[in-house]
Amino acid sequence: MSFPKYSELNVVNTISEIEKELFVLQKSLFDLRMKKLTSQTVKPHFFLHAKRRIAQLQYKKSILEKTK
């Protein structure tokens, strides 16, 4: 599984869409942390993918806010 690319964010064009996706990603990151704490099986690369996507979305959100 490869890292999510920034170029794949072309589908998300509005700030509200970005905020929705950020919420979903932060919830999934929370769920991953809960699984880790409760000793359930978790693939560690899911943390990296979620954090990277969150950073990409926050960057795109800041760019859109500056142009607004």
One Martini backbone bead per residue (centre of mass of N, CA, C, O) as a GRO file, in nm:
protein
   68
    1MET     BB    1   0.094   0.038   0.026
    2SER     BB    2   0.062   0.359  -0.058
    3PHE     BB    3   0.088   0.669  -0.040
    4PRO     BB    4  -0.082   0.945  -0.035
    5LYS     BB    5  -0.149   1.174  -0.274
    6TYR     BB    6  -0.185   1.506  -0.350
    7SER     BB    7  -0.319   1.467  -0.637
    8GLU     BB    8  -0.583   1.322  -0.509
    9LEU     BB    9  -0.718   1.613  -0.409
   10ASN     BB   10  -0.893   1.714  -0.660
   11VAL     BB   11  -1.178   1.632  -0.551
   12VAL     BB   12  -1.117   1.840  -0.329
   13ASN     BB   13  -1.251   2.192  -0.324
   14THR     BB   14  -1.373   2.241  -0.041
   15ILE     BB   15  -1.382   2.316   0.288
   16SER     BB   16  -1.614   2.127   0.373
   17GLU     BB   17  -1.492   1.867   0.253
   18ILE     BB   18  -1.233   1.875   0.418
   19GLU     BB   19  -1.365   1.868   0.701
   20LYS     BB   20  -1.501   1.595   0.665
   21GLU     BB   21  -1.243   1.430   0.609
   22LEU     BB   22  -1.098   1.506   0.869
   23PHE     BB   23  -1.301   1.381   1.061
   24VAL     BB   24  -1.276   1.090   0.959
   25LEU     BB   25  -0.968   1.062   1.008
   26GLN     BB   26  -0.968   1.128   1.313
   27LYS     BB   27  -1.153   0.892   1.388
   28SER     BB   28  -0.972   0.664   1.276
   29LEU     BB   29  -0.729   0.734   1.455
   30PHE     BB   30  -0.874   0.686   1.720
   31ASP     BB   31  -0.945   0.389   1.665
   32LEU     BB   32  -0.654   0.293   1.640
   33ARG     BB   33  -0.570   0.372   1.929
   34MET     BB   34  -0.777   0.193   2.072
   35LYS     BB   35  -0.677  -0.076   1.958
   36LYS     BB   36  -0.393  -0.053   2.077
   37LEU     BB   37  -0.482  -0.035   2.381
   38THR     BB   38  -0.661  -0.319   2.346
   39SER     BB   39  -0.480  -0.531   2.183
   40GLN     BB   40  -0.529  -0.507   1.892
   41THR     BB   41  -0.504  -0.545   1.566
   42VAL     BB   42  -0.252  -0.335   1.407
   43LYS     BB   43  -0.150  -0.149   1.140
   44PRO     BB   44   0.100   0.086   1.144
   45HIS     BB   45   0.059   0.223   0.854
   46PHE     BB   46  -0.216   0.364   0.914
   47PHE     BB   47  -0.102   0.602   1.070
   48LEU     BB   48   0.067   0.727   0.843
   49HIS     BB   49  -0.162   0.769   0.638
   50ALA     BB   50  -0.346   0.947   0.811
   51LYS     BB   51  -0.143   1.174   0.881
   52ARG     BB   52  -0.075   1.253   0.591
   53ARG     BB   53  -0.364   1.327   0.499
   54ILE     BB   54  -0.412   1.546   0.709
   55ALA     BB   55  -0.181   1.729   0.620
   56GLN     BB   56  -0.279   1.771   0.330
   57LEU     BB   57  -0.556   1.895   0.403
   58GLN     BB   58  -0.452   2.134   0.570
   59TYR     BB   59  -0.293   2.262   0.341
   60LYS     BB   60  -0.528   2.300   0.143
   61LYS     BB   61  -0.699   2.471   0.333
   62SER     BB   62  -0.497   2.708   0.358
   63ILE     BB   63  -0.495   2.778   0.059
   64LEU     BB   64  -0.803   2.836   0.031
   65GLU     BB   65  -0.811   3.063   0.250
   66LYS     BB   66  -0.615   3.262   0.106
   67THR     BB   67  -0.797   3.286  -0.165
   68LYS     BB   68  -1.070   3.396  -0.017
   0.00000   0.00000   0.00000
